[in-house]
């Protein structure tokens, strides 16, 4: 697997073309088109260098990288229900990350995963008996300083669970762990990469 800055640059190309269709030519990807599940994450880079999440959406279904990046670069930028759509004026403050996912394993013990190593995808039933899912990429729990229990509780809330969270609720969760390879690129780095192309 070889995720790299070119994948992130292509996401910037797709977003900028969408926001400026008359000024920016349609992007052409310059990388092999293998198939992977993937996520695209947009962050705003603050003046302090701190990153603030601006959108993150992906898929667990393996698909050609070019097609997946094109779809999820826009979906995560414009249709993440937690945020307003990214605007043209925000682009210079953005950073893009691409995560390619591998090694999916269903586990029998909900605690059988490592913080900072595995992503966690959970399936559960809400208080009305509806199937719900939620995931965090491998870096999220470590960045937040969460324990495994805090991570699972946050995933339950993210997935829409509104009831009281008890050990019985936690241990009824179905957990799939996975790994990812990630690349990131800020807008200034994107401009430098494109100027060298």
Secondary structure, DSSP 8 states (H G I E B T S, - for coil): ----HHHHHHHHHHHHHHHTTTTS------S---EEEEEEEEEEE-TTS-EEEEEEEEEEEEEEHHHHHHHHHHHHHH--TTS----GGGGGGEEEEEEEEEEEEEESSTT-S-TTT-EEEEEEE-TTS-EEEEEE-HHHHHHHT--HHHHHHHHHHHTT--S---HHHHTT-EEEEEEEEEEEEEHHHHHHHHHH-
